[in-house]
């Protein structure tokens, strides 16, 4: 298993559990710790410490009988080399030493590379924005938030900007969770009235979340998730900018273009902007040492699997385009799980600005889908070791659901939550012609105490009558 | 937030706001949402065999 995130760790744990002791399971991962990434949101607002969302892998794997190699996978040699046909992976440890790890079956669960470099000035390391992608970034965001709170307690007004830092980002759901938590924390710390909070996103409409949005049955209507999301933001006094591609992040502002071709600036004192993702940049070589990376991976460095990668217009996208077994088409003993597999296309409708810049979310593959894919891949491998000729289990994102609870405030009585589920994640318009999803299994709900920002909203509503255009 | 944007947004009624803090209703919704989610998760975990 390359990677010890949700997909890799799940696959390793199941494979170890299902295989006899005469087989070995090895995890190759550059970091010594497991990180429960969804909880980085709470690290980013200071509700949890990095140590509470991580644990050391080595002792866990030692107890489980899983070999752990702390190194970053760099190359896959699926045909071995001229001297030995045994496939192997070359991995580099922190001190740069290379190690070859042989395998019979390989799962690429390396997750994403965080491409802060795609937008000038983006990111906490060499840019001007914060992130919650890893615990270290999230802790940095929490420290910056604490500093902003102190300034507001001294009477200053501060501007917060949260969202995505490029037109092709994914994981809008994570940024959404962060902005809801940020707003909650500012209220809890008594400084909400001195904060302006703005959401910036590449979504065509709020509530798209990279899944093309969803439709929910509420109050006798089937309502798009944009209504649900806008209501939640308005109730909390959060402003929003949609259809935006952030071009540049400066110390106090972002410059962005939108789908209609206009350009804008948004000033901030605190910006948490997620980066776009790519694969981690693994290379592949045949037995003669020739580079076959283009056969094994797509140009975005995600691994080719059993998806239909034929380019086609949005109208022709099908649920069956999505992979089911996650087996590499070129090498039957290689699989990709979680974010590492290359999706056949987006889920959200593609859009581009007049400049040509694509402005549409990439499809999310995090969390629950990653774990389910990891489990299905492990089952297939175990069965193939047992004699099956082909993968025996599938986990298509067009046949699985996902559940998400965006909770803010670590208290059941004062906290707030928005819960939502979709089934399936990838809409299947052949099975569910109206909306692509099972309406009984796709739902959303907001459960929260009074946010206290309703008075501001009510004032806004009363001014509409004077300013509403004729016919509105 | 600009007025034009907020004026076209769905606003919760007082009854909806009341229900969000009404413990019996919240306990019911907690149970209902959890059961629904468990159902979806179980359905997603169903073993599929390739065609």
Interface residues (C-beta under 8 A of the other chain):
Chain A: X227 X230 X231 X233 X234 X235 X237 X238 X239 X240 X324 X325 X368 X372 X375 X376 X379 X390 X391 X392 X393 X394 X395 X396 X399 X400 X401 X402 X403 X419 X421 X423 X441 X443 X445 X446 X447 X448 X449 X450 X454 X456 X457 X458 X460 X461 X463 X464 X467 X468
Chain B: X1 X2 X3 X4 X5 X6 X7 X8 X9 X10 X11 X12 X17 X20 X21 X26 X29 X33 X36 X37 X39 X40 X41 X43 X44 X45 X47 X48 X49 X50
